[in-house]
Amino acid sequence: MARRKEARKEKGGAAPVASLKFSGVNMALGGAGLVVVALGYWLLAQGSVSAAPVLLVLGYVVLLPLALIL
């Protein structure tokens, strides 16, 4: 096994490094996600038990993951 690893280092050189590329779409979705989550918590503090959970789920489950994936 040790020989294989050494042989790979000698032949291939450095492996390509994956880089994160955030575009305007990522920033917009991330910002919208943060605004929706903040609005959800604000509504929760006001006593809204119908709109607040919907906004929190939308922010945490839909918008913020999309901001990271796209």
CNS distance restraints for C-alpha pairs under 8 A (distance, minus, plus):
assign (resid   1 and name CA) (resid   5 and name CA) 6.53 0.50 0.50
assign (resid   2 and name CA) (resid   6 and name CA) 6.30 0.50 0.50
assign (resid   3 and name CA) (resid   7 and name CA) 6.00 0.50 0.50
assign (resid   4 and name CA) (resid   8 and name CA) 6.16 0.50 0.50
assign (resid   5 and name CA) (resid   9 and name CA) 6.36 0.50 0.50
assign (resid   6 and name CA) (resid  10 and name CA) 6.34 0.50 0.50
assign (resid   7 and name CA) (resid  11 and name CA) 6.15 0.50 0.50
assign (resid   8 and name CA) (resid  12 and name CA) 5.72 0.50 0.50
assign (resid   8 and name CA) (resid  13 and name CA) 7.60 0.50 0.50
assign (resid   9 and name CA) (resid  13 and name CA) 5.63 0.50 0.50
assign (resid   9 and name CA) (resid  14 and name CA) 7.55 0.50 0.50
assign (resid  22 and name CA) (resid  26 and name CA) 5.71 0.50 0.50
assign (resid  22 and name CA) (resid  27 and name CA) 7.09 0.50 0.50
assign (resid  23 and name CA) (resid  27 and name CA) 6.50 0.50 0.50
assign (resid  24 and name CA) (resid  28 and name CA) 6.03 0.50 0.50
assign (resid  25 and name CA) (resid  29 and name CA) 6.11 0.50 0.50
assign (resid  25 and name CA) (resid  67 and name CA) 7.50 0.50 0.50
assign (resid  25 and name CA) (resid  70 and name CA) 7.76 0.50 0.50
assign (resid  26 and name CA) (resid  30 and name CA) 6.00 0.50 0.50
assign (resid  26 and name CA) (resid  66 and name CA) 7.71 0.50 0.50
assign (resid  26 and name CA) (resid  67 and name CA) 4.60 0.50 0.50
assign (resid  26 and name CA) (resid  68 and name CA) 6.81 0.50 0.50
assign (resid  26 and name CA) (resid  70 and name CA) 6.49 0.50 0.50
assign (resid  27 and name CA) (resid  31 and name CA) 5.96 0.50 0.50
assign (resid  27 and name CA) (resid  67 and name CA) 6.96 0.50 0.50
assign (resid  28 and name CA) (resid  32 and name CA) 6.00 0.50 0.50
assign (resid  28 and name CA) (resid  67 and name CA) 7.81 0.50 0.50
assign (resid  29 and name CA) (resid  33 and name CA) 5.94 0.50 0.50
assign (resid  29 and name CA) (resid  63 and name CA) 5.89 0.50 0.50
assign (resid  29 and name CA) (resid  64 and name CA) 6.77 0.50 0.50
assign (resid  29 and name CA) (resid  66 and name CA) 6.96 0.50 0.50
assign (resid  29 and name CA) (resid  67 and name CA) 5.03 0.50 0.50
assign (resid  30 and name CA) (resid  34 and name CA) 6.23 0.50 0.50
assign (resid  30 and name CA) (resid  63 and name CA) 6.75 0.50 0.50
assign (resid  30 and name CA) (resid  64 and name CA) 5.55 0.50 0.50
assign (resid  30 and name CA) (resid  67 and name CA) 5.10 0.50 0.50
assign (resid  30 and name CA) (resid  68 and name CA) 7.90 0.50 0.50
assign (resid  31 and name CA) (resid  35 and name CA) 6.20 0.50 0.50
assign (resid  32 and name CA) (resid  36 and name CA) 6.05 0.50 0.50
assign (resid  32 and name CA) (resid  59 and name CA) 7.91 0.50 0.50
assign (resid  32 and name CA) (resid  63 and name CA) 7.15 0.50 0.50
assign (resid  33 and name CA) (resid  37 and name CA) 6.10 0.50 0.50
assign (resid  33 and name CA) (resid  58 and name CA) 7.89 0.50 0.50
assign (resid  33 and name CA) (resid  59 and name CA) 4.71 0.50 0.50
assign (resid  33 and name CA) (resid  60 and name CA) 7.20 0.50 0.50
assign (resid  33 and name CA) (resid  63 and name CA) 4.96 0.50 0.50
assign (resid  33 and name CA) (resid  64 and name CA) 5.29 0.50 0.50
assign (resid  34 and name CA) (resid  38 and name CA) 6.07 0.50 0.50
assign (resid  34 and name CA) (resid  59 and name CA) 6.96 0.50 0.50
assign (resid  34 and name CA) (resid  64 and name CA) 7.64 0.50 0.50
assign (resid  35 and name CA) (resid  39 and name CA) 6.03 0.50 0.50
assign (resid  36 and name CA) (resid  40 and name CA) 6.00 0.50 0.50
assign (resid  36 and name CA) (resid  55 and name CA) 5.97 0.50 0.50
assign (resid  36 and name CA) (resid  56 and name CA) 6.92 0.50 0.50
assign (resid  36 and name CA) (resid  58 and name CA) 7.57 0.50 0.50
assign (resid  36 and name CA) (resid  59 and name CA) 5.55 0.50 0.50
assign (resid  37 and name CA) (resid  41 and name CA) 6.27 0.50 0.50
assign (resid  37 and name CA) (resid  55 and name CA) 6.45 0.50 0.50
assign (resid  37 and name CA) (resid  56 and name CA) 5.17 0.50 0.50
assign (resid  37 and name CA) (resid  59 and name CA) 5.25 0.50 0.50
assign (resid  37 and name CA) (resid  60 and name CA) 7.14 0.50 0.50
assign (resid  38 and name CA) (resid  42 and name CA) 6.14 0.50 0.50
assign (resid  39 and name CA) (resid  43 and name CA) 6.08 0.50 0.50
assign (resid  39 and name CA) (resid  52 and name CA) 7.67 0.50 0.50
assign (resid  39 and name CA) (resid  55 and name CA) 7.42 0.50 0.50
assign (resid  40 and name CA) (resid  44 and name CA) 6.10 0.50 0.50
assign (resid  40 and name CA) (resid  51 and name CA) 7.40 0.50 0.50
assign (resid  40 and name CA) (resid  52 and name CA) 4.43 0.50 0.50
assign (resid  40 and name CA) (resid  53 and name CA) 6.76 0.50 0.50
assign (resid  40 and name CA) (resid  54 and name CA) 7.78 0.50 0.50
assign (resid  40 and name CA) (resid  55 and name CA) 5.09 0.50 0.50
assign (resid  40 and name CA) (resid  56 and name CA) 5.25 0.50 0.50
assign (resid  41 and name CA) (resid  45 and name CA) 6.20 0.50 0.50
assign (resid  41 and name CA) (resid  52 and name CA) 6.62 0.50 0.50
assign (resid  41 and name CA) (resid  56 and name CA) 7.35 0.50 0.50
assign (resid  42 and name CA) (resid  46 and name CA) 6.36 0.50 0.50
assign (resid  42 and name CA) (resid  52 and name CA) 7.91 0.50 0.50
assign (resid  43 and name CA) (resid  47 and name CA) 6.42 0.50 0.50
assign (resid  43 and name CA) (resid  48 and name CA) 5.44 0.50 0.50
assign (resid  43 and name CA) (resid  51 and name CA) 7.32 0.50 0.50
assign (resid  43 and name CA) (resid  52 and name CA) 5.35 0.50 0.50
assign (resid  44 and name CA) (resid  48 and name CA) 5.29 0.50 0.50
assign (resid  44 and name CA) (resid  49 and name CA) 6.55 0.50 0.50
assign (resid  44 and name CA) (resid  52 and name CA) 5.28 0.50 0.50
assign (resid  44 and name CA) (resid  53 and name CA) 7.72 0.50 0.50
assign (resid  48 and name CA) (resid  52 and name CA) 5.95 0.50 0.50
assign (resid  49 and name CA) (resid  53 and name CA) 6.80 0.50 0.50
assign (resid  50 and name CA) (resid  54 and name CA) 6.98 0.50 0.50
assign (resid  51 and name CA) (resid  55 and name CA) 6.26 0.50 0.50
assign (resid  52 and name CA) (resid  56 and name CA) 6.15 0.50 0.50
assign (resid  53 and name CA) (resid  57 and name CA) 6.07 0.50 0.50
assign (resid  54 and name CA) (resid  58 and name CA) 6.08 0.50 0.50
assign (resid  55 and name CA) (resid  59 and name CA) 6.04 0.50 0.50
assign (resid  56 and name CA) (resid  60 and name CA) 5.99 0.50 0.50
assign (resid  57 and name CA) (resid  61 and name CA) 5.40 0.50 0.50
assign (resid  57 and name CA) (resid  62 and name CA) 7.29 0.50 0.50
assign (resid  58 and name CA) (resid  62 and name CA) 5.16 0.50 0.50
assign (resid  58 and name CA) (resid  63 and name CA) 6.39 0.50 0.50
assign (resid  59 and name CA) (resid  63 and name CA) 5.01 0.50 0.50
assign (resid  59 and name CA) (resid  64 and name CA) 6.03 0.50 0.50
assign (resid  60 and name CA) (resid  64 and name CA) 5.67 0.50 0.50
assign (resid  60 and name CA) (resid  65 and name CA) 7.22 0.50 0.50
assign (resid  61 and name CA) (resid  65 and name CA) 6.44 0.50 0.50
assign (resid  62 and name CA) (resid  66 and name CA) 6.15 0.50 0.50
assign (resid  63 and name CA) (resid  67 and name CA) 6.18 0.50 0.50
assign (resid  64 and name CA) (resid  68 and name CA) 6.59 0.50 0.50
assign (resid  65 and name CA) (resid  69 and name CA) 6.09 0.50 0.50
assign (resid  66 and name CA) (resid  70 and name CA) 5.81 0.50 0.50
